[in-house]
Amino acid sequence: EDASSAASDVYKRQVLPDASGNPTPTFNAANGAYANISADDAITTFTISIMPNGTTSKLFITTSPNTSVGQWIDSNSAQVIWAGGSAPTLNITGAVDVITFEFSQGIVYASIIQGYA
């Protein structure tokens, strides 16, 4: 087995529809270890599906000046726990923000790196 096929087996991509006009997208991390999404409008609720303990997934989100997320919840409607204590304000420059979700004991933990141009 070559390295590229091994990598594709480990890092499966979930294709999310554009969030424009969809105020409640869901990232089902069980369908892929990472996902890309573009958001041009406000998102009222972004849901992250629960994964097995120790699982990590990434969300690459491209935003616009109109993008915001009202709340981040898991598939049990519990709030996502953010590094630093509160959900971040998304980048508004059209750059990419990378959010890492980590799952432990039924809790979704999240951190963000912002502003990849």
C-alpha positions, 0 to 999 in steps of 0.5 A: 500500500502506498503512502497516498492511499494510506493517508486517504484512508486515515483522513477522510474528507466530508463535503459540506454544502455551502452554508450560505442560506443554511443557518443550521449546518451539521459537521458529522465527523463520523463521515470524515476526519475533516471538512471544508465549508464556506459561509457567507451568512450568519449561522444560528447553530452549528452542530458537531456530531459526537465521535468516539473518545480520543477522536480529533477532527478539523473544520476548515471554514472560509468566511465573509464579513457577514459570517457569524455563528450564534452557537456551537453545539454537539449532537446531544445539544450540549455546548461545545467547550472552547479553549479560552472559555468562549467561542471565538469570533470568526475571521471576517476577511475571507481567509480560512479559519481552522477549527479542531474538535476533540472528543472525550467522555461525550464532550466536544472540545474545540480550538481555533487557528485563524486567518490563513490567507 
